[in-house]
Amino acid sequence: MSALLLSAPLVALVLGGCSGKLAFECATDDQCVRGGTTGKCIAGGDSKLYCAFADSACPGSGARFDETAGGGLSGQCVSTSSGDMSVEAMPDLSMPQPDLAENPDLLTPELTWSPQNSGQNGDFWGVGGYDDQHVWAVGPNGIFFSGNAGKVWRQQPTPVDANAEYTAVFARPGKVFVTSWYGYLVVSSDDGQHWLSAQLPPEVSGFNLHSIWGSDAANVWAVGDNGIILHSVDMGATWVSQNSGTGEGLNSIWGVGPLELFAAGTTGTVVHTINGGRTWSTQSTGTSNDLYTIWGATRDNVIASGAAQLILQWTGTGWKTASKGTGDTMNDYFNGVWIDGRGNGYAVGNGGLIVHSTDAKTWTPQPSGTSGWLGGIWGPSAVSVFVVGEAGVILHGEP
């Protein structure tokens, strides 16, 4: 129960790259738009200009060339010798941020959790979107959408078998992806007004898919039972299997960008890639507890959590225990974790539990107003966070 493929196309000239793939050459910054964020048009060292976007995993420049860049620069970190980029000032691509110069208190906001009327009593397992006007909550009873920050929710029709039980959402403007149990994955190109069932590799048939994440709308991964990892590079039109190197169930996936990703699963399993999933390696986490969720702020600050209210933190060199509850592994757990680009994080779990941290070490409970289990969490920013869970519960956190 866990819950960026180009959603706004780069407007640029189509060129032939050195690899033979189509490449985009830009002329101005406003041609570099992805997921609603404007990047920089930067010299690539081959007398051409390419789009780059903020990526904290890139030392010095803090930016990475887009996957559409030519000249052998696709997905590569921008060199600090590439000229006056001002990339350090670009916002974190993973989520829009409020104006902190005018609102310094929003660095570590105290959120108040308010119930939203979902209009139904079925459980929700996942939540996601691309801003607070485009949010989806999913579960065994279907896919529900809100276009007004959670005030009103309506169910959207989907094309798959009635037995589908939806688990997680990844969305960017123009593309929405939802995973399900029993080997289903549905995709919409119009904010969920119409859905198509994705054609998945035959080896996925019948297995549960638990989580989905993308670096953009044209580069998406989904994970599930038996170590399943699926990857699409064409906005969900086709999917291929990647070899995770494990047979453990993978419950959640998150990435720094299109090259570096983490997936967490049963018996303390975390697998990691630095080449977009061409190869995955298993990391030592120091636990055999099931991990249900993973999310990060940067490549050096990733949080995984799960059974026994265990919270692990990846610091760039290894995993360490950040926090551990006192309950037993069957009844005390975290199902969802979400952390923004500044390290402001939340974990949610059974008994209506919501805990908050600004350093991944100290986690403070917050009143949720519910006693049922909470299954998923996601926010477009640190000042607007959604939580879903048992019996139709949807909470919206705001300062």
Backbone torsions as a table, in degrees:
resi	resn	phi	psi	omega
1	MET	NA	68.4	-178.7
2	SER	-114.9	-170.4	163.6
3	ALA	-156.8	NA	NA
4	LEU	NA	NA	NA
5	LEU	NA	123.4	-171.4
6	LEU	-68.1	111.4	-179.0
7	SER	-87.4	-35.6	169.8
8	ALA	-113.4	113.6	-169.4
9	PRO	-63.4	145.3	172.4
10	LEU	-66.5	128.1	179.2
11	VAL	-94.4	106.9	-173.0
12	ALA	-163.3	-177.6	179.1
13	LEU	-87.8	138.7	178.8
14	VAL	-88.7	125.3	-177.6
15	LEU	-126.2	166.9	171.9
16	GLY	-91.8	115.0	179.4
17	GLY	-78.4	172.0	-176.6
18	CYS	-69.8	-20.5	-179.7
19	SER	-87.4	-2.8	-177.6
20	GLY	91.2	-9.3	178.5
21	LYS	-84.9	159.7	175.6
22	LEU	-66.6	138.4	178.7
23	ALA	-127.6	156.5	179.1
24	PHE	-109.2	126.1	173.5
25	GLU	-107.7	124.6	-178.7
26	CYS	-99.2	169.1	175.8
27	ALA	-125.3	-30.8	-179.7
28	THR	-138.5	161.8	-178.4
29	ASP	-60.8	-35.1	-175.2
30	ASP	-71.3	-4.8	172.1
31	GLN	-85.7	-8.1	-177.9
32	CYS	-104.1	87.8	-178.4
33	VAL	-126.6	128.5	-179.9
34	ARG	-147.0	125.6	178.6
35	GLY	59.0	28.3	179.7
36	GLY	83.8	1.4	-179.5
37	THR	-110.5	135.3	177.2
38	THR	-91.0	129.0	178.1
39	GLY	-96.6	-149.7	-179.2
40	LYS	-124.7	143.2	174.1
41	CYS	-95.7	110.1	-166.2
42	ILE	-124.7	143.3	176.6
43	ALA	-64.0	132.2	-177.3
44	GLY	-96.6	2.4	179.0
45	GLY	87.9	1.9	178.9
46	ASP	-122.3	27.6	-179.7
47	SER	68.3	17.1	177.2
48	LYS	-127.8	159.1	179.9
49	LEU	-110.1	136.5	-179.6
50	TYR	-131.7	159.7	-179.1
51	CYS	-80.6	138.9	175.2
52	ALA	-133.5	150.4	-178.1
53	PHE	-131.8	155.2	-178.1
54	ALA	-57.1	135.0	176.0
55	ASP	-153.3	108.6	-175.7
56	SER	-65.8	-12.8	179.0
57	ALA	-76.6	-9.7	-179.0
58	CYS	-95.6	111.9	-177.3
59	PRO	-66.6	147.6	175.9
60	GLY	81.8	-73.0	-175.9
61	SER	-77.7	-33.3	-175.3
62	GLY	67.6	25.1	-177.8
63	ALA	-145.6	154.5	-179.0
64	ARG	-132.5	137.4	175.2
65	PHE	-63.1	142.6	179.1
66	ASP	-64.6	157.1	178.7
67	GLU	-61.6	-18.6	-179.6
68	THR	-86.6	-2.6	-178.9
69	ALA	-66.6	146.5	176.8
70	GLY	-98.1	-161.9	177.1
71	GLY	63.0	23.5	-179.4
72	GLY	74.2	13.7	-175.3
73	LEU	-100.1	-0.8	-176.4
74	SER	-52.6	119.1	176.9
75	GLY	73.6	7.6	-177.6
76	GLN	-90.8	150.0	175.9
77	CYS	-65.3	142.8	177.5
78	VAL	-73.6	132.6	176.2
79	SER	-75.4	143.3	178.5
80	THR	-67.6	-8.4	177.2
81	SER	-87.7	5.7	-175.7
82	SER	-82.3	9.5	175.4
83	GLY	105.6	-169.4	-177.7
84	ASP	-79.7	97.2	-173.2
85	MET	-99.5	-29.5	-173.4
86	SER	52.9	31.3	-175.3
87	VAL	-70.1	-24.2	179.7
88	GLU	-61.4	-24.0	-178.3
89	ALA	-87.5	-7.7	-179.1
90	MET	-72.5	144.8	-179.0
91	PRO	-70.4	155.9	173.2
92	ASP	-60.1	124.5	-176.0
93	LEU	-63.3	-24.6	-171.6
94	SER	-68.7	-22.5	179.2
95	MET	-164.4	141.0	176.1
96	PRO	-67.6	146.3	-177.3
97	GLN	-121.1	147.6	177.0
98	PRO	-73.1	172.3	179.7
99	ASP	-77.1	100.6	-175.5
100	LEU	-77.5	-20.1	176.6
101	ALA	-64.1	-38.2	178.4
102	GLU	-88.2	-19.4	-176.2
103	ASN	-133.4	66.8	-177.1
104	PRO	-60.8	-24.6	-179.8
105	ASP	-66.2	-17.9	-176.7
106	LEU	-76.7	-5.1	174.6
107	LEU	-59.9	-40.5	178.2
108	THR	-133.8	70.0	-173.9
109	PRO	-69.6	147.1	170.1
110	GLU	-94.3	115.1	-176.3
111	LEU	-94.3	144.5	170.6
112	THR	-106.2	129.5	-174.3
113	TRP	-96.0	119.9	-178.1
114	SER	-114.5	135.1	178.3
115	PRO	-70.6	141.8	175.3
116	GLN	-109.8	149.4	-179.4
117	ASN	-87.5	101.4	-179.3
118	SER	-78.4	-19.0	179.6
119	GLY	79.7	9.7	178.6
120	GLN	-154.5	163.3	-174.5
121	ASN	-106.0	-0.6	179.8
122	GLY	-74.0	156.9	-178.2
123	ASP	-69.2	149.5	169.2
124	PHE	-113.1	135.5	-178.7
125	TRP	-107.8	-24.2	-176.4
126	GLY	-147.7	159.7	179.0
127	VAL	-148.0	145.7	178.2
128	GLY	-172.2	171.6	179.7
129	GLY	178.0	-162.8	174.8
130	TYR	-129.4	-6.7	164.5
131	ASP	-164.8	177.2	-173.3
132	ASP	-78.7	1.2	172.1
133	GLN	-99.1	-0.8	179.4
134	HIS	-141.2	89.8	-174.9
135	VAL	-131.6	137.6	178.2
136	TRP	-121.3	136.4	171.9
137	ALA	-116.5	135.2	-173.1
138	VAL	-133.0	153.2	178.3
139	GLY	-173.3	-166.4	-178.1
140	PRO	-60.1	-24.3	-177.4
141	ASN	-92.3	1.9	176.1
142	GLY	128.2	-164.4	-177.3
143	ILE	-113.4	126.4	-178.1
144	PHE	-121.6	142.5	-173.1
145	PHE	-125.5	142.2	171.0
146	SER	-126.3	131.5	177.5
147	GLY	-109.9	16.1	-178.0
148	ASN	-145.9	49.3	175.9
149	ALA	60.0	32.7	172.5
150	GLY	90.5	1.6	-177.9
151	LYS	-69.8	-37.9	179.3
152	VAL	-132.1	136.1	178.7
153	TRP	-123.1	140.8	175.9
154	ARG	-136.6	146.2	-179.3
155	GLN	-77.4	141.1	177.8
156	GLN	-108.3	139.7	180.0
157	PRO	-72.7	145.1	178.2
158	THR	-130.9	158.1	-170.7
159	PRO	-92.4	0.5	-169.7
160	VAL	-97.5	176.3	-177.7
161	ASP	-52.6	144.9	-179.0
162	ALA	-61.4	-17.8	179.9
163	ASN	-80.1	-6.0	180.0
164	ALA	-59.0	136.1	176.9
165	GLU	-126.7	104.8	-168.6
166	TYR	-76.4	140.8	-168.9
167	THR	-118.6	-35.4	-172.2
168	ALA	-155.9	159.0	-176.4
169	VAL	-130.9	138.6	164.2
170	PHE	-130.5	130.8	-175.0
171	ALA	-140.8	143.0	167.9
172	ARG	-139.5	157.7	-179.1
173	PRO	-51.5	122.8	179.1
174	GLY	94.2	-11.7	178.4
175	LYS	-147.3	131.2	175.5
176	VAL	-131.6	133.5	-179.1
177	PHE	-121.7	135.9	177.7
178	VAL	-134.1	129.8	176.5
179	THR	-94.2	163.0	-178.6
180	SER	-148.4	163.0	166.1
181	TRP	-65.2	166.2	174.1
182	TYR	65.9	26.5	171.8
183	GLY	76.6	26.0	178.2
184	TYR	-103.9	150.0	172.1
185	LEU	-151.1	125.8	-177.8
186	VAL	-116.9	150.4	-174.6
187	VAL	-133.7	138.8	176.0
188	SER	-127.1	141.6	176.8
189	SER	-107.9	6.8	-178.6
190	ASP	-139.2	45.2	177.2
191	ASP	58.4	31.9	172.4
192	GLY	89.9	5.8	175.4
193	GLN	-68.0	-32.9	175.6
194	HIS	-136.7	141.7	-180.0
195	TRP	-125.5	146.1	173.0
196	LEU	-120.4	142.1	176.6
197	SER	-82.3	124.1	-178.0
198	ALA	-70.7	145.3	174.5
199	GLN	-86.9	109.9	-175.1
200	LEU	-103.4	158.9	177.3
201	PRO	-56.8	146.2	-174.9
202	PRO	-60.3	-27.3	-177.9
203	GLU	-69.3	-11.1	-179.8
204	VAL	-87.2	-17.2	-173.5
205	SER	-52.6	126.7	176.6
206	GLY	85.7	-13.5	-179.4
207	PHE	-90.0	150.8	-177.8
208	ASN	-81.9	135.4	171.1
209	LEU	-103.1	132.5	-170.5
210	HIS	-111.1	-24.5	-170.8
211	SER	-155.4	155.2	-180.0
212	ILE	-148.4	141.9	179.6
213	TRP	-154.0	150.2	176.5
214	GLY	-140.6	153.8	173.5
215	SER	-78.7	-24.7	170.1
216	ASP	-165.8	-174.4	-172.4
217	ALA	-74.1	-6.8	-179.6
218	ALA	-110.5	13.3	-177.7
219	ASN	-150.2	90.7	-169.8
220	VAL	-128.8	142.1	177.0
221	TRP	-122.4	144.9	173.0
222	ALA	-129.7	148.0	-178.6
223	VAL	-131.2	159.2	-179.3
224	GLY	-166.7	-153.5	-177.1
225	ASP	-58.5	157.0	172.2
226	ASN	55.1	32.3	177.5
227	GLY	74.0	17.0	-178.0
228	ILE	-63.7	129.8	168.2
229	ILE	-132.0	124.1	176.8
230	LEU	-112.4	147.9	-178.4
231	HIS	-137.2	135.8	174.2
232	SER	-126.9	135.7	178.4
233	VAL	-117.0	12.3	-177.5
234	ASP	-133.8	41.7	176.2
235	MET	61.0	35.1	173.5
236	GLY	86.8	5.7	179.0
237	ALA	-69.1	-40.4	176.9
238	THR	-134.3	153.1	-178.5
239	TRP	-134.5	141.1	175.8
240	VAL	-125.0	151.4	177.1
241	SER	-82.8	141.9	171.2
242	GLN	-112.6	148.5	-178.7
243	ASN	-84.3	105.6	-178.2
244	SER	-75.6	-20.0	-177.5
245	GLY	80.3	8.8	179.9
246	THR	-141.3	153.1	173.2
247	GLY	-101.4	1.3	179.2
248	GLU	-71.1	152.9	174.4
249	GLY	-68.6	135.0	177.7
250	LEU	-105.0	121.1	-171.8
251	ASN	-99.1	-19.2	-172.2
252	SER	-158.8	149.0	179.4
253	ILE	-141.0	144.0	175.9
254	TRP	-151.9	151.4	-179.6
255	GLY	-135.8	154.2	172.4
256	VAL	-72.4	-37.0	-177.9
257	GLY	-172.8	-159.0	-175.3
258	PRO	-73.2	-10.0	-177.9
259	LEU	-108.5	-38.7	-174.3
260	GLU	-109.0	121.4	-179.0
261	LEU	-139.2	156.8	176.2
262	PHE	-127.4	141.1	171.5
263	ALA	-131.3	137.5	-176.2
264	ALA	-118.6	150.7	-177.4
265	GLY	-159.5	-154.0	-173.4
266	THR	-69.1	158.4	179.4
267	THR	49.7	38.9	175.2
268	GLY	74.0	17.2	-175.3
269	THR	-74.7	131.6	166.6
270	VAL	-133.4	126.2	174.3
271	VAL	-111.9	150.9	-168.8
272	HIS	-140.5	140.8	175.0
273	THR	-132.9	148.0	173.8
274	ILE	-121.0	12.1	-179.4
275	ASN	-134.3	34.4	176.3
276	GLY	73.1	13.9	177.3
277	GLY	98.6	4.6	174.7
278	ARG	-61.0	-36.5	172.0
279	THR	-137.4	142.6	176.4
280	TRP	-122.0	143.4	176.6
281	SER	-125.5	145.4	178.5
282	THR	-84.4	132.7	-179.8
283	GLN	-100.9	150.8	176.3
284	SER	-83.2	119.9	-179.4
285	THR	-105.4	-13.5	180.0
286	GLY	78.2	13.4	179.2
287	THR	-142.2	154.1	171.6
288	SER	-109.2	4.5	177.0
289	ASN	-67.0	143.8	174.0
290	ASP	-63.2	138.4	175.6
291	LEU	-109.8	126.2	-174.7
292	TYR	-102.5	-15.8	-171.7
293	THR	-155.1	149.5	177.8
294	ILE	-147.7	140.5	177.0
295	TRP	-159.5	159.6	-176.8
296	GLY	-143.3	164.4	172.8
297	ALA	-99.6	-46.3	177.8
298	THR	-143.9	178.2	179.1
299	ARG	-66.4	-16.3	179.5
300	ASP	-105.6	9.8	179.4
301	ASN	-147.9	85.8	-179.0
302	VAL	-121.5	136.9	-176.9
303	ILE	-115.0	130.7	171.8
304	ALA	-122.8	142.4	-179.3
305	SER	-148.4	168.0	-177.6
306	GLY	177.0	-130.9	-173.8
307	ALA	-61.9	151.1	-179.8
308	ALA	60.5	25.5	180.0
309	GLN	53.5	33.2	178.9
310	LEU	-77.2	134.5	174.0
311	ILE	-124.0	121.0	177.6
312	LEU	-107.7	149.3	176.9
313	GLN	-126.7	129.0	172.0
314	TRP	-90.1	126.1	-175.6
315	THR	-108.3	9.5	-179.1
316	GLY	105.1	-24.2	-179.9
317	THR	-123.0	-16.2	-179.6
318	GLY	179.4	170.0	179.0
319	TRP	-95.9	140.1	175.2
320	LYS	-136.4	155.8	177.5
321	THR	-76.0	118.5	179.2
322	ALA	-91.6	-34.4	-179.1
323	SER	-160.4	147.4	179.7
324	LYS	-143.5	127.7	178.7
325	GLY	-76.4	178.8	-177.4
326	THR	-107.3	1.1	-177.1
327	GLY	-82.3	178.1	178.4
328	ASP	-89.3	164.4	-171.7
329	THR	-70.2	-18.2	-177.1
330	MET	-83.8	-37.2	-168.2
331	ASN	-115.0	-6.8	-178.7
332	ASP	-125.1	115.6	-172.3
333	TYR	-158.4	160.8	168.6
334	PHE	-107.9	129.8	179.0
335	ASN	-97.7	-26.1	-175.0
336	GLY	-142.5	145.7	174.1
337	VAL	-139.4	144.8	177.9
338	TRP	-145.7	136.1	-178.1
339	ILE	-141.0	135.5	-177.8
340	ASP	-87.8	179.5	-173.8
341	GLY	-66.5	-10.2	178.9
342	ARG	-105.6	5.2	176.8
343	GLY	90.8	9.3	177.9
344	ASN	-83.7	113.2	-168.6
345	GLY	-130.5	160.0	177.1
346	TYR	-137.1	146.8	170.0
347	ALA	-128.5	144.2	-178.0
348	VAL	-129.7	150.4	-177.6
349	GLY	-162.2	-150.0	-173.4
350	ASN	-73.5	162.0	178.6
351	GLY	66.3	23.3	-179.2
352	GLY	70.5	20.1	-173.5
353	LEU	-73.8	127.4	168.5
354	ILE	-128.7	125.4	176.2
355	VAL	-122.1	150.2	-173.7
356	HIS	-127.9	142.2	177.7
357	SER	-144.8	149.7	172.8
358	THR	-111.4	-2.8	-177.1
359	ASP	-137.7	4.1	-178.5
360	ALA	66.4	4.6	179.4
361	LYS	-107.0	-46.7	180.0
362	THR	-105.5	122.2	-177.6
363	TRP	-117.9	123.7	-174.2
364	THR	-111.2	126.2	178.2
365	PRO	-63.6	146.0	174.8
366	GLN	-125.5	143.6	179.2
367	PRO	-67.4	128.3	-178.6
368	SER	-103.5	-20.5	-178.6
369	GLY	80.9	7.7	178.0
370	THR	-137.9	154.4	178.5
371	SER	-110.9	-4.7	178.3
372	GLY	-78.0	165.8	179.5
373	TRP	-70.0	149.7	177.6
374	LEU	-111.5	130.9	-167.9
375	GLY	-110.5	-16.8	-176.9
376	GLY	-158.1	153.9	-179.6
377	ILE	-147.6	142.0	177.0
378	TRP	-162.5	147.8	176.0
379	GLY	-143.4	143.3	172.4
380	PRO	-75.8	-17.2	177.6
381	SER	-162.1	174.2	-178.7
382	ALA	-70.0	-10.9	-177.3
383	VAL	-113.2	12.8	175.8
384	SER	-153.2	102.1	-174.6
385	VAL	-129.7	136.3	-179.0
386	PHE	-112.3	140.5	177.6
387	VAL	-129.1	137.9	177.5
388	VAL	-127.3	161.3	-179.2
389	GLY	-173.9	-146.3	-170.5
390	GLU	-66.0	142.0	171.0
391	ALA	57.9	40.8	174.5
392	GLY	78.9	13.0	-178.4
393	VAL	-69.7	128.3	168.3
394	ILE	-132.2	125.6	177.5
395	LEU	-115.0	144.6	174.7
396	HIS	-121.6	122.1	180.0
397	GLY	-97.7	125.0	177.1
398	GLU	-138.7	153.4	177.9
399	PRO	-62.5	NA	NA
